[in-house]
Amino acid sequence: MEAAVIGAGGWGTALAVMLAGQGAEVSLWVRGSEAYKTIVLKRINETYLPGVKLPAGVRPTMNAAEALHGKTLVLLAVPSHGVRAVAKMIREHLAARAVIVCGAKGLEERSYLRMSQVLAQELPALYHDRIAVLSGPNHAEEVSRGIPTATVVASGNRETALKVQEALFNPYFRVYTNPDLIGVEMGGALKNVIALGAGIVEGLGLGDNTRAALLTRGLVEITRLGTAMGARAGTFTGLAGLGDLFVTCASGHSRNRAVGLKLGLGIPLGEIQAGMKMVAEGVLTTRAAWELSRQVGVEMPITGEIYRVLYEGKLPRQAVEALMLREPRAEIEDIAFD
């Protein structure tokens, strides 16, 4: 099997390392010249995945046409805000039988489209049945080191999902399929919003009770918006929902949790972002999710308060108080008292 990974951040590098470890020949497209030189000379991505040696099967390149030539498996590992531009860049170089797998988790700004929708707009119709997404509790730092991980590949086409499952499945990376493309993508995007909240809770010095309440009610919000968009509720109890939510809210590897932690400590968002090398997807997704929830009439109080902290300057502790003082109600609407 020959594969191309587009994007040499932590996740792209981890996917390239994993595939090469299975015996695949992998082209790794690197955007920046300095990163490319370092990877070629040292065989390590020091900026995004330090300490992980790239196998001989990983071939870095800055030439997209070269990276994609003849490749039947193409994995996009770029931030969500870059997916449209990357799709435009690669569409003329894709092999006729290529399957495209998107690993970005987010909603596009202004359009609020999911990543598979963005790809469908930019890629020729020939590829629409061969678009899949990869999502789940999959931190690059662990996947690249062979730590047992489970993930989900979703596609509107059964054959595509099965092909990707077969290509990526190995003894330490267990791949499940799911036909609910909407649910898998919405779960992957929205959990980053709740992870910001989890970091805020930690930064404020609040306790385990608060974190548990946030994750539980956060999952309710994710499910509400997801099902309103056409997803199946059951998807949000799986790896792309609850699994990804848990790991992103709890892990020291989580960029979104780290941003929330600093917000809870009183550090301004601009200052936090200025000091980051990688993207915290939840910052942009919060705005998209909040606006989308208002469009479709879905109640998302946690998302709304995180939006106010990020974009309206509301103090994090005031946001917590506002959530706690909301109108009392039944926990689960369909089993409430009459």
C-alpha positions in Angstrom: 0.0 0.0 0.0 1.2 3.5 -0.8 -0.2 6.5 1.2 0.1 10.2 1.3 -0.3 12.2 4.5 -1.0 15.9 3.9 0.2 17.9 6.9 3.2 17.3 9.1 1.8 18.4 12.5 1.7 16.0 15.3 -1.3 14.0 14.0 -0.1 13.8 10.4 3.4 12.7 11.6 1.9 10.1 13.9 -0.3 8.7 11.1 2.7 8.5 8.8 4.8 6.8 11.5 2.0 4.3 12.1 1.4 3.5 8.4 5.2 3.1 7.7 5.4 0.8 10.7 2.9 -1.5 8.9 5.1 -1.6 5.9 3.5 1.1 3.8 5.4 3.6 1.7 4.2 7.0 3.0 4.7 10.4 1.5 4.5 13.1 4.2 3.7 16.6 2.8 5.4 19.3 4.8 4.4 22.9 4.3 7.3 24.8 6.0 10.9 24.7 4.7 12.5 24.8 8.2 10.3 21.9 9.4 11.1 20.0 6.2 14.9 20.4 6.7 14.7 19.3 10.3 12.6 16.2 9.4 14.9 15.2 6.5 18.1 15.7 8.5 17.1 14.4 11.9 14.2 12.1 11.0 12.3 13.6 13.9 9.5 16.2 13.9 11.0 18.2 16.8 8.3 20.9 16.8 5.2 18.7 16.8 6.2 15.2 17.8 9.6 15.3 19.6 11.3 12.0 20.5 9.6 9.9 17.8 11.8 8.6 15.0 10.4 8.5 11.5 10.7 5.0 9.9 12.6 4.7 6.6 9.2 4.3 4.9 8.2 7.9 5.6 9.3 10.2 2.7 9.0 13.9 3.5 8.3 16.3 0.6 7.2 19.9 0.1 5.8 19.1 -3.4 2.1 18.2 -3.3 2.1 16.6 -6.7 5.0 14.4 -5.8 3.4 13.4 -2.5 0.1 12.4 -4.1 1.3 10.8 -7.3 -0.3 7.3 -7.6 -1.4 7.2 -3.9 -4.6 5.4 -3.3 -4.9 6.4 0.4 -4.7 10.2 1.2 -5.0 11.4 4.7 -5.6 15.0 5.5 -4.1 16.1 8.8 -4.4 19.8 8.8 -6.4 22.2 11.0 -10.0 22.5 10.1 -9.6 26.1 8.9 -7.1 24.9 6.4 -9.1 22.0 4.9 -10.7 24.0 2.1 -7.4 25.5 0.9 -5.7 22.1 1.0 -8.6 20.5 -0.9 -8.1 23.0 -3.6 -4.4 22.3 -3.7 -4.6 18.6 -4.0 -7.6 18.1 -6.3 -5.6 18.2 -9.5 -3.1 15.7 -8.2 -5.3 13.0 -6.8 -5.1 9.5 -8.3 -8.3 8.4 -10.0 -8.9 5.6 -7.3 -7.8 7.7 -4.3 -9.7 7.4 -1.0 -9.6 10.7 1.0 -9.6 10.5 4.8 -10.0 13.7 6.8 -8.5 13.8 10.3 -9.5 17.4 11.1 -12.0 18.0 13.8 -14.0 21.3 13.5 -16.6 23.3 11.8 -15.7 25.8 9.1 -16.0 29.4 10.1 -18.9 31.4 8.7 -20.3 28.5 6.7 -20.4 26.1 9.8 -19.9 23.2 7.4 -18.4 19.9 8.5 -15.1 18.9 7.0 -16.6 16.2 4.7 -19.0 18.9 3.3 -16.1 21.2 2.6 -14.3 18.4 0.8 -17.4 17.5 -1.2 -17.6 21.2 -2.3 -14.0 21.3 -3.4 -13.3 17.9 -4.8 -14.6 16.5 -8.1 -17.8 14.3 -7.9 -15.6 11.3 -8.8 -14.3 11.3 -5.2 -17.5 12.1 -3.2 -18.2 8.4 -2.4 -14.6 8.0 -1.4 -14.5 10.6 1.4 -14.2 9.4 5.0 -13.4 11.0 8.3 -11.3 9.6 11.2 -12.2 10.5 14.7 -12.0 9.3 18.3 -9.7 9.5 21.4 -6.5 9.5 19.4 -3.7 11.7 20.8 -0.8 11.7 18.4 1.7 11.4 21.2 0.4 8.0 22.1 -0.5 6.7 18.6 3.0 7.3 17.4 4.4 5.3 20.2 2.2 2.2 19.7 0.1 2.7 22.7 -3.2 0.8 22.3 -5.9 3.1 20.8 -9.3 2.7 19.3 -10.8 5.0 16.6 -13.8 5.4 14.3 -13.8 5.8 10.5 -17.1 7.2 9.1 -18.2 7.5 5.5 -21.5 7.7 3.7 -20.2 4.8 1.6 -19.8 1.4 3.2 -17.0 0.2 0.8 -15.0 3.3 1.6 -15.3 2.9 5.3 -14.2 -0.8 5.1 -11.2 0.1 2.9 -10.0 2.7 5.4 -10.6 0.3 8.3 -8.5 -2.4 6.6 -5.7 0.1 5.7 -5.3 1.5 9.2 -6.2 -1.5 11.4 -3.2 -2.9 13.4 -2.5 -4.6 16.8 -2.3 -1.2 18.5 -4.8 0.9 16.5 -8.2 -0.7 16.5 -10.5 0.8 13.8 -14.3 0.7 14.0 -16.7 1.8 11.2 -19.8 4.0 11.5 -22.1 5.1 8.7 -23.2 8.2 10.8 -20.9 10.7 9.2 -22.7 13.6 10.7 -22.5 12.3 14.2 -18.9 11.3 14.1 -17.9 14.7 12.7 -20.1 16.7 15.1 -18.8 14.7 18.1 -15.2 15.3 17.1 -15.8 19.1 16.6 -18.0 19.9 19.6 -16.0 18.0 22.3 -13.2 20.6 21.9 -15.7 23.3 23.1 -16.4 21.3 26.3 -12.7 20.7 26.7 -12.1 24.4 26.9 -14.7 24.4 29.8 -12.9 21.5 31.5 -9.7 23.5 31.5 -11.5 26.6 32.8 -12.9 24.5 35.7 -9.4 23.4 36.5 -7.9 26.8 36.3 -10.5 28.2 38.7 -9.5 25.5 41.2 -12.9 23.8 41.2 -13.4 20.1 41.9 -14.2 16.7 40.5 -17.9 17.3 41.0 -17.8 20.3 38.8 -15.8 18.5 36.1 -18.2 15.6 36.2 -21.2 17.9 35.8 -19.5 19.7 32.9 -18.7 16.6 31.0 -22.1 15.0 31.5 -24.1 18.1 30.6 -21.7 18.9 27.8 -22.4 15.6 26.2 -26.1 16.4 26.4 -25.4 19.6 24.4 -23.3 17.8 21.8 -26.0 15.3 21.3 -28.7 17.9 21.1 -27.0 19.9 18.3 -25.8 16.7 16.6 -29.2 15.1 16.4 -30.7 18.4 15.3 -28.3 18.3 12.3 -29.3 14.7 11.5 -26.9 12.6 13.5 -27.9 9.4 15.4 -27.9 9.8 19.2 -26.1 6.5 19.7 -23.0 7.8 18.0 -22.4 10.2 20.9 -22.1 7.4 23.4 -19.3 5.9 21.3 -15.6 6.6 20.7 -16.2 9.7 18.5 -18.5 11.1 21.2 -18.0 10.1 24.8 -14.6 8.6 24.2 -13.1 11.7 22.5 -14.9 14.0 25.0 -13.3 12.2 28.0 -9.8 12.1 26.7 -9.8 15.7 25.4 -11.2 17.0 28.8 -8.8 14.9 30.9 -5.5 14.5 29.1 -2.4 16.5 29.5 -1.9 16.2 25.8 -5.1 18.3 25.1 -4.5 21.7 23.6 -8.1 22.8 24.2 -8.0 21.8 27.9 -4.7 23.7 28.2 -6.2 26.9 26.7 -9.1 26.6 29.0 -6.8 26.1 32.0 -5.0 29.4 31.2 -8.3 31.2 30.7 -9.4 30.0 34.2 -6.1 31.4 35.6 -7.0 34.8 34.1 -4.7 34.9 31.1 -6.2 36.7 28.1 -7.0 34.6 25.1 -4.8 36.7 22.7 -1.8 36.1 25.0 -2.5 32.4 25.2 -2.8 32.0 21.4 0.4 34.0 20.8 2.4 31.5 22.7 1.0 28.4 21.0 2.7 26.4 18.2 -0.4 24.3 17.5 -4.0 25.1 16.9 -6.7 24.7 19.6 -9.7 23.9 17.4 -12.2 24.6 20.1 -11.7 28.4 20.0 -13.1 28.8 16.5 -15.5 25.9 16.9 -17.1 27.5 19.9 -18.2 30.5 17.8 -19.4 28.2 15.0 -21.3 25.9 17.4 -23.0 28.8 19.2 -24.1 30.5 16.1 -25.3 27.2 14.6 -27.3 26.3 17.8 -29.1 29.7 17.5 -29.9 29.0 13.9 -31.5 25.6 14.5 -33.0 26.5 17.9 -31.1 24.2 20.1 -30.4 25.0 23.7 -26.6 25.0 24.5 -26.0 26.9 27.8 -22.4 25.7 28.4 -21.4 26.5 24.9 -23.0 29.9 25.2 -21.1 30.7 28.4 -17.8 29.6 26.9 -18.5 31.8 23.9 -19.0 34.7 26.2 -15.7 34.1 28.0 -13.8 33.8 24.7 -15.5 36.6 22.7 -17.3 38.9 25.1 -14.8 39.1 27.9 -17.0 37.5 30.5 -15.1 36.3 33.6 -14.9 32.5 33.8 -16.2 32.4 37.4 -19.2 34.5 36.4 -19.9 32.0 33.6 -19.9 29.1 36.1 -22.3 31.1 38.4 -24.6 31.8 35.5 -24.8 28.1 34.6 -25.4 27.0 38.2 -28.2 29.6 38.6 -30.2 28.6 35.5 -33.9 27.7 36.0 -34.2 24.4 37.8 -35.4 21.6 35.5 -35.6 17.8 35.0 -32.4 16.1 34.1 -33.8 13.9 31.3 -36.8 15.4 29.6 -38.4 12.2 28.4 -38.5 10.7 31.9 -39.5 13.9 33.8 -42.4 14.0 36.3 -45.8 14.7 34.6 
